[in-house]
Amino acid sequence: MTKQSEKIPYSILELATVGEGFELIDVFNNSLKLAQEAEKLGYSRFWLAEHHNMISIASSATSVLIGHIAGGTKSIRVGSGGIMLPNHSPLLIAEQFGTLGSLYPKRIDLGLGRAPGTDQLTAQAIRSDRTQAVYNFPEEVGRIQKYFSKENRSSKVRATVAEGVDVPLYILGSSTDSAHLAARKGLPYVFASHFAPTHLFEALHIYYNNFEPSAYLEAPYTMACINVIAADTDAEAERISTSMLRLMVGVMTGLMDYLKAPIEMTPELRQISQDPAFQRMLKYAFVGSKETVGKRTQSFIEETGVNELMVVSHIYNQEERIKSFQIFSEIMKENQSEPQSISL
């Protein structure tokens, strides 16, 4: 990896959020349109997250959607943020991403996590031996690395479409466990601070202090995810953010619903947003004008020292969503000067 300069690459985490009244084909088309716009705006990556049994998220067939996005774009890197590996056979994931890597050379990323991306009952329906797979997560990551290696050609079990294909691996985490693994394997580390900020600094400390250089990475490389809703004014961004607030209420109460159209901020919603549990969950939700979001983003970069930012935005209206990402791109371009390679 080349030496880091002052500029921080910025990327998008997409959940293919389903808005109330939207057909799935509209959701998938909007994801592609956002990726195409992101490519023009200088975003480095467009990752899709694996979730299951959630009516508000349509990215469950993650590798299929990655192919849809990569096929409709030209240069932006497309990948998983992530594939929840204990839900899957490492062999099949290697075959899927090896195929994607050949179809879209040097554009596919494979982010791997160990969480279920769903409730426990659904997780059991996905893979009955999932508990054992979670325990074996480090070994299953190793199996994927083996399937992608050229040396695996002499093995009896092969992912022939993956051998020698350039698909970088990333370890995802929302606690400290995966930080140890990423450091030990010398892989890039991605933290889900957009919904689980509590252990962010502890996890980064573990990763930086225990990192072992590898054939994949010479020095530590970190990414952190933040929520961003940007608009022309703080008041307009606050109005747009009511969609996210109501969605998060559903997440916290177990009453999941579609992403709803924004409303004017109500006293009840404002009170909910000030609840300590809500504040902890959305500690890194930056809502406001370009100036407001810019200040909070710069502070986050300085405090964490991460190499790259990943942005997620739960915004109902497609035009407002694209505008938010446009504003964030302007923030990143104006606050930084030198380009940085993200080759791993």
N, C-alpha and C positions, 0 to 999 in steps of 0.2 A: 504494500500500500504506500502511496506517496505521502510525503510529510504534510500534515495538516496546516493550512494557512488560516487566515482570519475568517474566510467565508464559510458559513455553515450551510451545507445542502439542506433542502427542505422537500418533504415528500408528503404523500396523502395515504391515509388509511381509510378504506372504503368498506362499509358494511352493507351496501345496497339496501339502505333503509327504506322501508315500505310506508309511504304516506297514505293516510286515509283517503279512499277514493281512487287510488292508483292501481292500475293493472300491473302484473309482474313484468310484462314486456316493456311497459313504460319505465319501470325501475331499472331494468337492465340497460335500456337505451340511454337513460339519463346517466348511468354510471359510465358508459362509453363516451358520451358527450363531455362529461366532466374530465375524463382521462385525456381526451383530445385537447381540451382547453388547457389542462395542466401541462401537457407537453409543450404548448406554445408559451406558457408562462414561466418555464424554466424549472418546474418541479422535477426532481430526480427519479422518484419512484411512485408507483401506484400499486399499493398492496391491498389485498382483500382478506377479510377475516372470516374464519370458519365459526359458524354458530348453527345450532339446530333447534327445532321445535319452538321458534320464536316468530310470531306473525309479523313483527316489525322489522325483521332482518331476512334478506333473501340471498345471502352469500353462502348458503349451506353447501352447495356443490362448488367448492372454492376453485378447484383446478379447472373446471369447465368455464367458469367466469374469467379466470386468468387468460385462458385461450381466447375468449371473446374480446377482452380488452386488448390483449397483445395484437390480435389480428386486425384491430381497428385503429392502431396507433403505429408510429414509425420508429421512435427512438427512446421513449421513456421506458425505464425498467419496470417490469410488472411481476408481482409475486404474491406470496402469502404472508399475512401478518396475523395469525399464521395458520399453518396446518397443525391441528391438534393431534400429534402423532399417536398417542395411545388409542385414538379412535380408529387407527388404520394399520394395515400391514406395511411395514417399511419397504418391502419388495414392490408393492403396488404404487406407493408414493414415488419411489425411485423411477419406476416405469413411466408414470404420468409426467413427472417433471423432467425426466430425460427426454421424453418426446417433445414437451414444450420447449426445452432448451435447444433442440435441433431445429424446430420450426421457427424459433425466434432467437437466433444466436446472440449470446452475450447480453440478453435482455431479461432473463428470467431469474428471480430470486426465490429461495426456499426458506421461509421462516418457520421454525418448529417450536411448538409449545406443548406443555403437558396437561394443561387444564382441559376439561371436557367441552367447553363452549356451549354448555346446556345444563339442564337439571340432571340429577343422578339417575332417575328412572329412564330418561331418554338415553343417557350415556350407556346404561346397561343394555338397552335395546340396540344400540349401535355396535357394541362389542362386549360380549358376555365376560371375557377375561380382561376387561379394561383395567381392573385394579392391579393385576399383575403387570400389565403393560406400563402403567404409571410408575410402578416400582422399577421396571427395567428401562425407563426412558433413556438413561445414558447409553445403555447397550444398543437400544434401537436406533439412536442417532448414529452410533458407530456402524450399524448395519447399513444405513443409508450411505454413509461415507464410503463404505466398502463397495456397495453396488455401483457407485459413481466412479470408482477407481479403475484404471486400466488393468491393474494387477488382478482384478476379479475375473478376468477372462479365463483363468485356469480353474475357477471354482465350479462345483457341480450345480450350484444355484446362482443364476445370473440374471441381472436386469440388463439385457443386451443393448437396449435402446438408451441406457444411461451411461454406459462405460465410456469414460473420457470426455463426457459432455460437460461444458463449463456452466454449472449452476451453483452459485455460492450459497452456503448455509448460514443461517442466523439463528441464534438461540433467543427465544422470547421468555419474558418472565414478568410476574406481578408481585413476587416476593423475593426472598434471597436465595432460594434453592438453585434456581437456574443460573444465577450469577457465578456460583462455584463451578458449575459444569462448563459454561461458556469460557471461563478463565482457564480451566484445566485443558480444554480441547483447543484453545487458541482460536476461538471463533468470535465474530461480532456479537454484541449483546444489545437486545432491544427491550426497553422497560415500558410497561403499560401504565404510565403515570396519568393517563387520561381518565382512568377509572379506579386505579389502586395506587395512590401516591404515597401511602404511609411508609413503605420501605425503600423508596427511590434512592435516597442518599446512602443508606446502608448497603443496598445492592451494588451501587456504583463503586463504593469503597471496596467491597469484596472483590469485584471484578478487576479493578485497577491494580489492587495490591497482590492479587494471586495469578495474574495473567501470565501464561506461558506461550512464548512465540511458537508458531506452527508453520507448516507448509502452506496454510491458508492465509495467515495473517501475522505480520511481523510485530505489530504493536496493537494495544487495545483500541477497539473502535466501538463507540456507544451511540445508541439512538434512543430518544425518549419521545413519547407521544403526548400531545396536548390537545385539548378541545379549543377550537377557535370559532367565534361567530363575530364577524366584522361587517360593519355597515358605514354609511356616511356619518352618522351621529351615534352617540352613546344611547340615546333614547330609541332609535330605530333598531339598533342591535339588541337592546333589551327586549323589545317587542318580538323580534324574530326568535330570541332565545326561549320564549315561553313554550315553543314546541319541544325543545330539548328538556326543559324543566318537567313538563308533564310526562314525557317519555321516561325520564329517570325516576319519577315518582312510581310509575308502573314497575320499573325494575326493582326498586327497593321494597315495594309492597307485594311483589309477586303477581301483580295484576297487569301483565303485559298487554299493550294495545298498539294500534298503528300510530305512526307519527302524525300528530294532528296539526292543522293549520294554526299559525300564530294568532294570539289574541293580545289585547292590551294587558299589561301587567296588572294583576289584581292584588289587593291586600293579602288574600289567602295564599296566592302563589309566592308573594314576596316573603311571607312568614315561613313558608315551607323552605324556600331557598336559604333562609338564615338558620335552619335547623343544623345543629353540630354535625350530625351524621351526613347530611347533604353537603355541608361545607367541606367535610373531609373527602368525600367521594369526588367532588368537583373542584378540588383545590386548584387544579391547573386547567380551569375553564376560563379562557380569556375572551370576554365579551365587551364589545365597544367599538368606538371609532378607530380609525387608522392610528391615531396618536395613542389612544388608550391601549390598544392591543400591542402596538409597537413597544411601548414602555415595559409592559408585563413580559413580552417575549424576550426582550433584551435582558431583563433581570433573570429570567429563567436560564438563558444561555450562560450568563456569567456565574450564576449560582451552581449550576450542574456541571459545566464544562463538557457537555456532550458534543459529539462530533457531527450529529445530524438530528434535525427535528422532523417528526412525523405528525401530521395534523389530521384530526377527525372533526367533522362538522355535521351535526344533526339539524339540518335546515329543510323545512317543508317545501318551499318554492325553489324550483331549479334555477331560475334566474338569480334569486337572492343567494343561493348557494354558490353559484359560479362567481358572483360578485365578491363574496366573502373570500374566496380563494384568490381572486385577483388582487384584492387589497392586501392579503397576507404576502403574496408574491412581491408586491411593491415594497412592503415593509422590509422583507429580507434583502431585496436588491439595494435599497437605499441605505440600509444600516451596515452593509458590508461591501468590501471592495474586491478582494482577490479571489479568483476562482479556485476551487478545490476538487481534486479527483476523488471519485468514490469507488474506484476499481479495487476489488478485493481478491 
